Structure formats: C-alpha cells, structure tokens
Amino acid sequence: MIWQQVYNPTGNMLLSTLLAGVPVVVMLVGLGFLHLKAHIAAGLGLLSAIAIAVLAFGMPLDMAGKAAFLGGLTGLMPIGWIVLTIIFLHQLTEQNGSFKVLQDSIAGITEDRRLQLLLIAFAFGAFFEGAAGFGTPVAVTAAILIGLGFSPLAASGLSLIANTAPVAYGALGTPVITLAKVHGYDLAEVSAMIGRQLPFFSLLVPFWLIWAFAGWRGMKQIWPAILVTGVSFAVPQFLVSNYMGPELVDVIAAMCSMAALVGFLKVWKPAEIWTSVSLKGHEASGGEAQKPTVPTVHPRAVVVKAWTPWVILTVFVFVWGLPATKTFLNSLWAPKFAIEGLHKMIEKVPPVVPKATAESAEFVLNLLSMTGTGILLAAIVGGLVMGYTLPALAKSFGKTVWLVRYSLLTIVLMLALGTLTRYSGLDTTLGLAFASTGMFYPFFGTLMGWLGVALTGSDTASNVLFGGMQKVAAEQLGLSPNLMGAANSSGGVMGKMIDAQSIVVASTATRWFNHEGDILRYVFFHSIALACLVGIFVTLQAYVPPFTLMVIH
C-alpha cells in the first residue's frame, strides 16, 4: 500500500516543525553537550527519528525500518569505504616512515603553520574535493596535519572549515549537475549563478581559516599569502564555472591556488614564523599535539619516493572521478537492488512537488566505480612501491578495519538517520518552515541548503532534497529560480563542516576517537556564521543594486 507523506500532521505548523527537529536535536545534544560517544548519539537520534516518523507523522513502521536500512547501506558504501581505504593508505605510509619524510618536505616549503594550513587544508583539500568529494578531502588533509604535529582539534576543525568553498563543485561538479538534472534547472545557468556567489567566500574562507587558528594578529601577519591563495582560487572558480561548466571548477582552481602560493613563498616570507600547533585560545586543550621540530632535509630521491603514494592516490582519485571511468566500470558490474516495500511505495505530495511523486528506494552496489575502490587500488600500488608484500598489505588492511570499526558504525547510523528523515518527510517539514518566510526567503532559503547538508552530509543530497522547493518558492515570490537554486548549493557548503559524517571522518583521520562532540562544538559557530553571511549576500543579490546585476533569471 502506498503511503503519502504528511508535512503538518498536528495541524499546527510550528508544533509539526518542532517534532520534525527532535531527532537532529537529540543527536546534536548527545554529541555536543552530553559528551556521548558518536555511535551512541547517532543511535539515539535514529531511535527518536523512528518514533517521531511512526507515531507523529504516520509512517508505517516497516517502511521506517527499511528506510533506515537503506541509509545504513549508503553510509557504508560509499562513505565508510572512503574512510577505511584512505586511513589504510595513511597507515602504510606511517609504518614505513615515508609519511615523516613527506611532513619534512612540506615543512621545507614553509615552517610556518599558518602557511602550511593554506597549502594543505585549503588548496590541497580543494583538489581532492573537486576530484572525489564525499569525505575524501577531510580524511586526507586531517591525516597530513596531524602528522605535521597539529593538535587533533586543530587538524580536525580546520580541515572542516577549509572544506567549504569548494564543496558545491565537488566530485567533478556532481552537486550542480544533480541539481540541474533532477529539478530541471539549466546546467550552464545554475553553474554560473553559483560561480557568482562562492568566489566571494573562496576569498573570505582562507582569511577565516587562519583567523580561527591564529587569531586576528596572526592572520594580519600573513595577509599577502592569504590574499594570493584566495584570489588564485576565486578567479579561476568564477571563470571556469561561468564559461566552461561545473566539472573541473575545483580541480583547476585548486591547482592554480597551490601553484600561486608555492611560487609566492619563494619570494616572500612572514616576519615572524608561527610554530604553534594548537588553536589560538586552545593551547591547553584539543588533544596531545606533537612538539614542533626542525624538519630534516632528505635527499631528493627519498622525498620523491615519499610523495609517490600520494601522487598515485591523486591520479587514481582523479581517474575514478571521470564520468567515462564511472560509466565503464558500472557497465562491468553494478547490481541495483530495489528495497521491497519501500521502492515507489512512498509519495511526496504538493506543495513540495507539483503532483504526487513516488520516491525511488534503490541501492546500487557500484563497488568498482566507488571512489573508495580507487583509493584502495592506489594504496595497494603505493604499498608495493614502498616495499610491502601482498600478505603484509592484507594484514595491515585487517588492522585498519579494526581501528575504524566504531567510526564505520557511526557513519552507518548517521546515514540511516538522514535517510529516514528524507523518506518520512521530516526534513521536508523543516524545509517548508524556511519556505514560509516571505520577503526574507532569500536569507532563510540559503539556510535551508545549510540545513540540508547538515542533515544529509552531502551538497548533492541537499540539492535533491530542496532544489525543487527552492524553484517553486522563488517563482511564487517573483525571485529568480536560478538564484535560489544556486543559494541552496552555496549555503549548503557551510553545513558541510557540521554534518555528522564529516565530523566522524575528521575524528577518525586524526585518531581522536570519541571526541566528535568537541569537534562539533568548535566548528558550529563557524558554520552558522558563514552560512548567515552567504544568506545576507544572496539577499543582496535578490533585492539590492548593483548586486542584482549578478543574477541570472
């Protein structure tokens, strides 16, 4: 029997919205304030979501269970798969000492921790976001930063802050392409519109990143380098998104930013070298950080060998992200499983969609084309280059599985919660509350995108979730649909740093297990503040000249 979603089951929109928000509040309070372990907080959030969905919103219990099951599968594949394989590679490089050589080589470019952050967390992370997305950049950059001696809180929190501006064009433009395909936006126009919003924040985020780490004085001391990093990313981001398309925006912008910063550091040095590895104001907290040491100068051949596994990783991740590669690998083996009793058995209804629309519920086991599989192969090839035998690689992989077992469980539970809120309509109820704000809609519509990513962990999923609603609401209010579709994605990027799966990825990469609540408390202010700034900027684009001249109708 088909079940239709109900968005105001109590007849009072305020009460219905409060009920819909209960699962998210339970999970965030458990993590951030009660200091529960992440998998326990996620489990309690999931149980409360089942209770609200069934008892308040009328969802059949068996459908709620199947929706959670589908979400758990999605959490394991591909997100958990990426976490497992990238930590596996990191373990290999640590065990044979090549990671220490890599750290020394980065410190050889600059010993200043602020400049290392710009190079690794922002520019290098943006490349991995553009090539793969889905947690890869945070896993890579947090692991490198912790190896350089940064405190766990600094490595985790700053990697999350840095991984914002590139997210809308992550995984070779997947969020933008999905937004256009699913909801009927013109791909070139909505890509260009996002490219007229995010470059301002691509310029701001590097300054914000260093301010969050080193404070105002520490930021001012290296402002020329920050400006070079931001401008060399923002300008290509604007040009590629407006004149080429969404696929290579981040890859090109990140390469330009890395090259510009490294080149600039050959002719400019800060007056004072910053050696602190803890966040400003958190010197006595945030976990045990390694003491800064003078980097060892290694022979060129040794440095090249140490970087080889990461170069191999970069090549594999980029190739695996290409649409042609995915299409080919999926043609070899990618079985699709419909979740019986859930697939096409739930309908979204107006005003969210023009007419009742059945929701698909299928799990595609596209293991060959998953980014994690590319990372695994890169780790194996890199491991063989480093001198490991196949039995030694297998043994190390088994140890890695045991190391990240609770993180994988947490990701499964988090995605189960997010998927259940989608199929039960809880997230749509929250979205409708934002959509009812009238002339303030450009601001709150942007925050709807932020909420979508915070709930689902994905800018792509947020665009699928709210992209249609943004279009309908914009047309009703006389706003540009492209403006609000773009705002959903641009606002969403700031929710990336507080989504549960990203926080778990960061805590796992830094081996700071069971401290997800500490990371959440640290990044939450930065997330909501930046999201509000995006909302203000979108509001200016909607109503205030000359910002209105940027809008594509």
PyMOL commands that set and color helices and strands:
alter all, ss='L'
color gray80, all
select helices_A, chain A and resi 13-32+38-56+61-95+98-109+113-131+136-147+152-162+167-183+187-194+198-221+223-243+249-265+300-321+323-332+371-385+390-403+405-424+426-435+438-456+459-477+481-495+500-509+516-543+547-550
alter helices_A, ss='H'
color red, helices_A
select strands_A, chain A and resi 3-4+336-338+346-348+357-358+362-364
alter strands_A, ss='S'
color yellow, strands_A
deselect
rebuild
show_as cartoon
